Amino acid sequence: MPDHRHLIEQKVQDILLHDWDPIGVSELDGALDEYDLYARSLSDMLLAGASEGELYRYLAWAEFEHMGLPRQGTRAPVVAQKLFRLTET
C-alpha cells in the first residue's frame, strides 16, 4: 500500500502534467515523467506546510527562470491553488 507521501506525489505529478504543462508535452508519448523533479519538490513543500503563495512562487520560478518561458498565459496561480487544496483532503 502506497504511503501518504507517495500518494501526494502522484497527485502532484498528475496536476503538473495535465493542468500546468507549460511546455505542452502532456499528449506526447513518454512525457509522463517530464515534471517529476518539480513534483518531488512541490510534494516536499506541501508536506512541510507550504502556503499557496509559496507554491505559486515555485511554479513561477520554474516557468520563468528555470525554463525561460514568457510570463503571459501562465497557469501557475490556478495550479498553485489546486496543489494547495491537496492538503485539505
NORKA-V426977 format. One record per residue. N is the residue number from 0. PHI is phi in whole degrees, 0 to 359 (* if undefined). D_FIRST is the distance of its C-alpha to the first C-alpha in Angstrom with 1 decimal. Layout:
n->[N N]
phi->[PHI PHI]
d_first->[D_FIRST D_FIRST]
//
This chain:
n->[0 1 2 3 4 5 6 7 8 9 10 11 12 13 14 15 16 17 18 19 20 21 22 23 24 25 26 27 28 29 30 31 32 33 34 35 36 37 38 39 40 41 42 43 44 45 46 47 48 49 50 51 52 53 54 55 56 57 58 59 60 61 62 63 64 65 66 67 68 69 70 71 72 73 74 75 76 77 78 79 80 81 82 83 84 85 86 87 88]
phi->[* 294 278 302 300 295 296 299 297 296 295 296 303 296 297 296 287 258 252 266 35 294 255 67 252 300 269 275 297 81 267 302 258 304 249 300 297 293 298 296 297 293 296 301 298 300 292 270 90 299 277 299 297 294 295 301 299 294 298 297 301 300 291 274 268 287 269 71 275 291 282 284 80 292 258 304 298 292 292 301 296 296 297 300 294 299 280 271 259]
d_first->[0.0 3.8 6.5 9.6 11.7 9.8 9.9 13.5 14.4 13.5 15.6 18.3 18.5 19.1 21.6 23.4 23.8 24.8 26.5 27.9 28.6 31.9 32.8 32.1 29.9 27.2 29.0 29.5 27.7 25.6 25.5 21.7 21.5 24.9 23.8 20.9 23.0 23.8 20.3 19.3 22.4 22.0 18.4 19.9 22.8 20.8 18.8 22.2 23.8 25.8 28.3 28.7 31.8 30.1 27.6 30.7 32.6 29.9 29.7 33.5 33.8 31.5 33.7 37.1 37.2 34.6 35.0 38.6 38.3 40.8 40.2 41.1 38.6 35.6 32.6 31.4 32.3 30.5 27.4 27.5 27.7 24.8 22.6 23.9 22.9 19.2 19.8 21.4 18.5]
//
